[in-house]
Amino acid sequence: MQPDGSSNYAAAFSAGLLAPSAAAPVDVAGPGGRSAGRRYDVYRNNVTVSLINALAAIYPAVQRITGDDFFRAMARSHMRRTPPTSPLLFAYGHDFPAFIETYPHAAGLPWLADVARIERAWLDAYHAADAAPLAPAALSTIAPDRLANVVFTPHPATRLVRSTFAAVTIFAANRTTEPTGRIDASTAEDALVVRPDFDVEVRRLPLGGAIFVASLIDGRPLGEAAVNALDAERQFDLATNIAGLIEAGAFTSVTSGHPS
């Protein structure tokens, strides 16, 4: 039986693509109605390879850390559990970091999932909408008694990834071809992912910076965000963090509120 364009045929055709032991659908036939099982197997293998290659392109640091064979086996397991839902390959693999956390063979690399989260955030920032960053002098035009109530609008590319491991250092060391030295993975690091001047950057946030950024992204006013950061980390430096975030292009505008 030849394809009739119906959704039933499409569903039958795709059902076995990610199941290597599944037989070719009965409706799939070659010229003259001959069996197309071998052709279907070739196509199925091509789909598998394409999805694994897509994950490898999205997560190059993870692949470098684990090695090609380990990565491809892990990617294959993920692919069979979580098939793509979009025809765009760059959109595939959002849940790969969460899968890594549950992948038993990666248990000896507890920081690997957070490295993957930074890589995913990097790609999402790359594809985010464009917007002009906040001008460095924007806060100077706001009256001092209104500063605590200022609300920041995050840039569409801004992402925050928190980790109890040295995920930023590990990520940076493995996104190059240079040899990596010994890294103490036990030091917590939080990543700010931004895209100033159209180039994606991953920056390690200073003490208290992640809570401060998270509060601002959540729409909390500047004063409340600063209190949240200071409550969590007494060494939090408000001026340094604000200057760093504006220089990084993490926000696009501010709204001046009324003094409380």
Backbone hydrogen bonds in HBPLUS format (Angstrom, degrees):
<---DONOR---> <-ACCEPTOR-->    atom                        ^
c    i                          cat <-CA-CA->   ^        H-A-AA   ^      H-
h    n   atom  resd res      DA  || num        DHA   H-A  angle D-A-AA Bond
n    s   type  num  typ     dist DA aas  dist angle  dist       angle   num
A0010-ALA N   A0006-SER O   3.26 MM   4  6.63 163.2  2.29 147.0 151.1     1
A0011-ALA N   A0007-SER O   2.89 MM   4  6.03 158.5  1.94 146.4 152.3     2
A0012-ALA N   A0008-ASN O   3.00 MM   4  6.16 157.4  2.05 143.9 150.0     3
A0013-PHE N   A0009-TYR O   2.82 MM   4  6.01 155.8  1.88 152.4 159.6     4
A0014-SER N   A0010-ALA O   2.98 MM   4  6.13 160.9  2.02 150.3 154.4     5
A0015-ALA N   A0011-ALA O   3.08 MM   4  5.94 135.2  2.29 140.1 150.5     6
A0017-LEU N   A0014-SER O   3.20 MM   3  5.32 161.3  2.24 109.1 114.8     7
A0019-ALA N   A0016-GLY O   3.19 MM   3  5.00 162.4  2.23 101.5 106.5     8
A0022-ALA N   A0019-ALA O   3.07 MM   3  5.50 160.5  2.11 117.1 123.3     9
A0028-VAL N   A0025-PRO O   3.06 MM   3  5.53 161.7  2.10 114.1 119.9    10
A0030-GLY N   A0034-ARG O   2.65 MM   4  4.99 170.9  1.66 157.9 158.4    11
A0033-GLY N   A0030-GLY O   3.04 MM   3  5.41 136.6  2.23 141.5 136.9    12
A0034-ARG N   A0031-PRO O   3.36 MM   3  6.00 170.6  2.37 114.9 117.6    13
A0040-TYR N   A0036-ALA O   2.83 MM   4  6.03 156.7  1.88 156.0 163.4    14
A0041-ASP N   A0037-GLY O   2.95 MM   4  6.21 151.1  2.03 144.5 152.2    15
A0042-VAL N   A0038-ARG O   3.07 MM   4  6.36 153.3  2.14 145.4 151.6    16
A0043-TYR N   A0039-ARG O   3.02 MM   4  6.31 161.8  2.05 150.0 154.6    17
A0044-ARG N   A0040-TYR O   2.79 MM   4  6.02 160.2  1.83 151.7 157.9    18
A0045-ASN N   A0041-ASP O   2.92 MM   4  6.12 155.5  1.98 145.5 151.7    19
A0046-ASN N   A0042-VAL O   2.99 MM   4  6.27 152.5  2.06 146.1 153.7    20
A0047-VAL N   A0043-TYR O   2.95 MM   4  6.29 153.1  2.02 152.2 159.2    21
A0048-THR N   A0044-ARG O   3.05 MM   4  6.32 162.9  2.08 150.2 154.3    22
A0049-VAL N   A0045-ASN O   2.95 MM   4  6.19 167.5  1.97 153.8 156.7    23
A0050-SER N   A0046-ASN O   2.94 MM   4  6.05 157.5  1.99 145.5 152.0    24
A0051-LEU N   A0047-VAL O   3.04 MM   4  6.27 160.0  2.08 153.8 157.9    25
A0052-ILE N   A0048-THR O   3.02 MM   4  6.25 161.5  2.05 152.9 158.4    26
A0053-ASN N   A0049-VAL O   2.87 MM   4  6.00 159.8  1.91 149.3 155.3    27
A0054-ALA N   A0050-SER O   2.92 MM   4  6.11 143.9  2.05 138.8 149.0    28
A0055-LEU N   A0051-LEU O   3.07 MM   4  6.38 156.7  2.13 146.7 151.5    29
A0056-ALA N   A0052-ILE O   2.94 MM   4  6.23 153.0  2.02 146.8 155.0    30
A0057-ALA N   A0053-ASN O   2.96 MM   4  6.19 145.8  2.08 143.0 151.4    31
A0058-ILE N   A0054-ALA O   3.09 MM   4  6.34 143.6  2.22 142.3 152.1    32
A0059-TYR N   A0055-LEU O   2.86 MM   4  5.93 152.7  1.93 151.5 158.6    33
A0063-GLN N   A0059-TYR O   3.09 MM   4  6.36 158.9  2.14 150.5 156.6    34
A0064-ARG N   A0060-PRO O   2.90 MM   4  6.13 154.6  1.96 145.2 152.2    35
A0065-ILE N   A0061-ALA O   2.95 MM   4  6.15 156.9  2.01 150.1 156.1    36
A0066-THR N   A0062-VAL O   3.02 MM   4  6.21 165.8  2.04 153.6 156.7    37
A0067-GLY N   A0063-GLN O   2.80 MM   4  5.52 147.6  1.91 145.9 154.4    38
A0071-PHE N   A0067-GLY O   2.98 MM   4  6.07 166.6  2.00 156.6 161.1    39
A0072-ARG N   A0068-ASP O   2.93 MM   4  6.05 168.5  1.94 156.9 159.6    40
A0073-ALA N   A0069-ASP O   3.06 MM   4  6.21 154.1  2.13 145.8 152.6    41
A0074-MET N   A0070-PHE O   2.95 MM   4  6.19 159.7  1.99 152.3 158.1    42
A0075-ALA N   A0071-PHE O   2.76 MM   4  5.97 162.3  1.79 156.3 161.8    43
A0076-ARG N   A0072-ARG O   2.91 MM   4  5.95 149.8  2.00 137.4 145.4    44
A0077-SER N   A0073-ALA O   3.10 MM   4  6.34 155.1  2.16 143.3 149.3    45
A0078-HIS N   A0074-MET O   2.98 MM   4  6.27 158.4  2.03 149.7 155.8    46
A0079-MET N   A0075-ALA O   2.86 MM   4  6.01 159.2  1.90 147.9 153.8    47
A0080-ARG N   A0076-ARG O   3.12 MM   4  6.33 155.9  2.18 147.1 151.9    48
A0081-ARG N   A0077-SER O   3.21 MM   4  6.41 140.8  2.37 139.2 149.3    49
A0081-ARG N   A0078-HIS O   3.11 MM   3  5.16 126.2  2.41  96.2 110.5    50
A0082-THR N   A0078-HIS O   2.72 MM   4  5.82 156.0  1.78 158.0 165.5    51
A0091-ALA N   A0088-LEU O   3.03 MM   3  5.50 147.2  2.14 110.2 120.0    52
A0092-TYR N   A0089-LEU O   3.04 MM   3  5.30 159.7  2.09 108.4 114.9    53
A0096-PHE N   A0093-GLY O   3.12 MM   3  4.97 164.3  2.14 104.7 108.3    54
A0099-PHE N   A0095-ASP O   3.02 MM   4  6.29 149.6  2.12 146.3 155.6    55
A0100-ILE N   A0096-PHE O   2.90 MM   4  6.20 153.6  1.97 153.9 160.5    56
A0101-GLU N   A0097-PRO O   3.27 MM   4  6.65 147.1  2.39 143.6 151.1    57
A0102-THR N   A0099-PHE O   2.94 MM   3  5.31 137.1  2.13 106.9 118.9    58
A0103-TYR N   A0099-PHE O   2.98 MM   4  6.12 117.3  2.38 143.7 161.0    59
A0103-TYR N   A0100-ILE O   3.17 MM   3  4.95 148.0  2.27  95.9 105.5    60
A0106-ALA N   A0103-TYR O   2.99 MM   3  5.61 160.0  2.03 121.6 128.1    61
A0107-ALA N   A0104-PRO O   3.23 MM   3  5.36 163.5  2.26 111.0 112.5    62
A0109-LEU N   A0106-ALA O   2.92 MM   3  5.42 164.8  1.94 120.5 124.6    63
A0112-LEU N   A0109-LEU O   2.99 MM   3  5.49 167.1  2.00 122.9 127.1    64
A0115-VAL N   A0111-TRP O   3.18 MM   4  6.53 152.2  2.26 151.1 159.2    65
A0116-ALA N   A0112-LEU O   2.99 MM   4  6.30 154.4  2.06 148.1 155.3    66
A0117-ARG N   A0113-ALA O   2.90 MM   4  6.23 142.8  2.04 139.8 150.6    67
A0118-ILE N   A0114-ASP O   3.07 MM   4  6.37 150.6  2.16 144.5 150.9    68
A0119-GLU N   A0115-VAL O   3.06 MM   4  6.41 154.9  2.12 145.8 152.9    69
A0120-ARG N   A0116-ALA O   2.88 MM   4  6.15 156.6  1.93 151.2 157.4    70
A0121-ALA N   A0117-ARG O   2.92 MM   4  6.09 157.9  1.97 144.3 150.6    71
A0122-TRP N   A0118-ILE O   2.84 MM   4  6.06 147.6  1.94 144.7 154.1    72
A0123-LEU N   A0119-GLU O   3.11 MM   4  6.44 159.2  2.16 148.2 151.6    73
A0124-ASP N   A0120-ARG O   2.94 MM   4  6.20 163.9  1.96 153.1 158.0    74
A0125-ALA N   A0121-ALA O   2.84 MM   4  5.95 153.6  1.91 145.9 153.0    75
A0126-TYR N   A0122-TRP O   2.98 MM   4  6.22 149.1  2.08 142.7 151.6    76
A0127-HIS N   A0123-LEU O   3.09 MM   4  6.41 147.7  2.20 147.6 155.1    77
A0128-ALA N   A0125-ALA O   3.25 MM   3  5.03 157.3  2.31  97.6 104.4    78
A0134-LEU N   A0251-PHE O   2.71 MM 117  5.56 150.2  1.80 146.8 139.6    79
A0138-ALA N   A0135-ALA O   3.02 MM   3  5.37 166.6  2.04 122.4 123.9    80
A0140-SER N   A0137-ALA O   3.08 MM   3  5.38 133.3  2.31 105.2 118.1    81
A0141-THR N   A0138-ALA O   3.41 MM   3  5.91 160.4  2.45 109.5 114.6    82
A0142-ILE N   A0139-LEU O   3.12 MM   3  5.43 166.3  2.14 113.1 117.0    83
A0146-ARG N   A0143-ALA O   2.86 MM   3  5.43 161.9  1.90 122.8 128.6    84
A0147-LEU N   A0144-PRO O   3.32 MM   3  5.33 155.8  2.38 101.9 108.7    85
A0149-ASN N   A0146-ARG O   3.03 MM   3  5.55 145.9  2.15 113.0 122.7    86
A0150-VAL N   A0147-LEU O   3.09 MM   3  5.25 169.8  2.10 112.9 115.4    87
A0223-GLY N   A0148-ALA O   2.75 MM  75  4.08 164.6  1.78 124.3 124.3    88
A0222-LEU N   A0150-VAL O   2.81 MM  72  5.45 147.6  1.91 150.1 160.8    89
A0151-VAL N   A0255-THR O   2.94 MM 104  5.13 158.2  1.99 142.1 149.0    90
A0255-THR N   A0151-VAL O   2.79 MM 104  5.13 151.9  1.87 145.4 155.1    91
A0153-THR N   A0253-SER O   2.87 MM 100  5.28 159.2  1.92 155.0 152.8    92
A0252-THR N   A0153-THR O   2.78 MM  99  5.67 161.9  1.82 165.9 172.0    93
A0155-HIS N   A0250-ALA O   2.90 MM  95  5.47 172.9  1.90 128.2 127.7    94
A0158-THR N   A0155-HIS O   2.99 MM   3  5.36 157.1  2.05 116.1 123.2    95
A0159-ARG N   A0193-VAL O   2.88 MM  34  4.89 152.0  1.96 143.3 148.8    96
A0193-VAL N   A0159-ARG O   2.85 MM  34  4.89 174.5  1.86 144.3 146.3    97
A0161-VAL N   A0191-ALA O   2.95 MM  30  5.02 164.6  1.98 145.8 149.8    98
A0191-ALA N   A0161-VAL O   2.69 MM  30  5.02 167.6  1.71 161.3 160.3    99
A0189-GLU N   A0165-PHE O   3.01 MM  24  5.99 123.9  2.33 140.3 133.5   100
A0166-ALA N   A0185-ALA O   2.97 MM  19  4.70 146.5  2.09 117.6 124.1   101
A0170-ILE N   A0166-ALA O   3.04 MM   4  6.26 165.0  2.06 156.1 160.9   102
A0171-PHE N   A0167-ALA O   2.82 MM   4  5.85 158.2  1.87 143.3 149.9   103
A0172-ALA N   A0168-VAL O   2.94 MM   4  6.13 170.4  1.95 152.1 154.2   104
A0173-ALA N   A0169-THR O   2.96 MM   4  6.09 157.3  2.02 147.0 153.4   105
A0174-ASN N   A0170-ILE O   3.16 MM   4  6.25 134.5  2.38 140.4 150.8   106
A0174-ASN N   A0171-PHE O   3.14 MM   3  5.36 136.2  2.34 100.7 112.6   107
A0175-ARG N   A0172-ALA O   3.49 MM   3  5.40 170.4  2.50 101.3 104.0   108
A0205-LEU N   A0190-ASP O   2.90 MM  15  5.59 168.1  1.92 155.6 159.7   109
A0192-LEU N   A0203-ARG O   2.77 MM  11  5.09 163.7  1.79 154.2 159.9   110
A0203-ARG N   A0192-LEU O   2.83 MM  11  5.09 170.4  1.84 150.4 153.4   111
A0194-VAL N   A0201-GLU O   2.96 MM   7  5.37 160.2  2.00 152.3 158.7   112
A0201-GLU N   A0194-VAL O   2.80 MM   7  5.37 160.5  1.83 147.9 151.7   113
A0199-ASP N   A0196-PRO O   3.14 MM   3  5.87 168.7  2.16 129.5 129.6   114
A0209-GLY N   A0206-PRO O   2.87 MM   3  5.24 157.1  1.93 131.7 137.0   115
A0212-PHE N   A0208-GLY O   3.19 MM   4  6.37 159.1  2.23 150.8 157.2   116
A0213-VAL N   A0209-GLY O   2.82 MM   4  6.01 168.3  1.83 156.0 158.5   117
A0214-ALA N   A0210-ALA O   2.84 MM   4  5.95 165.4  1.86 149.5 154.4   118
A0215-SER N   A0211-ILE O   3.00 MM   4  6.08 155.1  2.07 142.0 148.2   119
A0216-LEU N   A0212-PHE O   3.06 MM   4  6.35 158.9  2.11 149.3 154.9   120
A0217-ILE N   A0213-VAL O   2.83 MM   4  6.05 166.1  1.85 160.5 164.3   121
A0218-ASP N   A0214-ALA O   2.97 MM   4  6.06 144.1  2.10 138.8 148.7   122
A0220-ARG N   A0215-SER O   2.94 MM   5  5.37 159.3  1.98 160.0 153.6   123
A0219-GLY N   A0216-LEU O   2.96 MM   3  5.15 158.5  2.01 106.8 112.8   124
A0225-ALA N   A0221-PRO O   2.96 MM   4  6.21 161.7  1.99 159.7 165.7   125
A0226-ALA N   A0222-LEU O   2.93 MM   4  6.15 155.1  1.99 151.7 158.1   126
A0227-VAL N   A0223-GLY O   3.04 MM   4  6.30 156.4  2.10 146.5 152.7   127
A0228-ASN N   A0224-GLU O   2.96 MM   4  6.19 160.6  1.99 150.3 155.5   128
A0229-ALA N   A0225-ALA O   3.05 MM   4  6.30 155.5  2.11 144.9 151.1   129
A0230-LEU N   A0226-ALA O   2.92 MM   4  6.14 159.3  1.96 150.6 156.4   130
A0231-ASP N   A0227-VAL O   2.86 MM   4  6.00 152.6  1.94 151.2 158.4   131
A0232-ALA N   A0228-ASN O   3.28 MM   4  6.48 143.3  2.43 137.2 145.7   132
A0233-GLU N   A0229-ALA O   2.82 MM   4  5.96 147.1  1.93 147.1 157.4   133
A0236-PHE N   A0233-GLU O   3.06 MM   3  5.58 159.3  2.10 120.9 122.7   134
A0241-ASN N   A0237-ASP O   3.09 MM   4  6.23 161.0  2.13 151.1 156.6   135
A0242-ILE N   A0238-LEU O   2.95 MM   4  6.15 167.5  1.97 160.7 163.6   136
A0243-ALA N   A0239-ALA O   3.02 MM   4  6.13 169.9  2.03 151.0 154.3   137
A0244-GLY N   A0240-THR O   2.96 MM   4  6.06 155.2  2.02 143.5 150.8   138
A0245-LEU N   A0241-ASN O   2.96 MM   4  6.12 156.9  2.02 149.2 154.7   139
A0246-ILE N   A0242-ILE O   3.01 MM   4  6.23 162.7  2.04 156.2 160.4   140
A0247-GLU N   A0243-ALA O   2.96 MM   4  6.06 162.4  1.99 147.2 152.8   141
A0248-ALA N   A0244-GLY O   2.94 MM   4  6.02 140.6  2.10 137.7 148.2   142
A0250-ALA N   A0245-LEU O   3.12 MM   5  5.49 171.1  2.13 164.7 162.6   143
A0249-GLY N   A0246-ILE O   3.10 MM   3  5.21 152.9  2.17 102.5 110.9   144
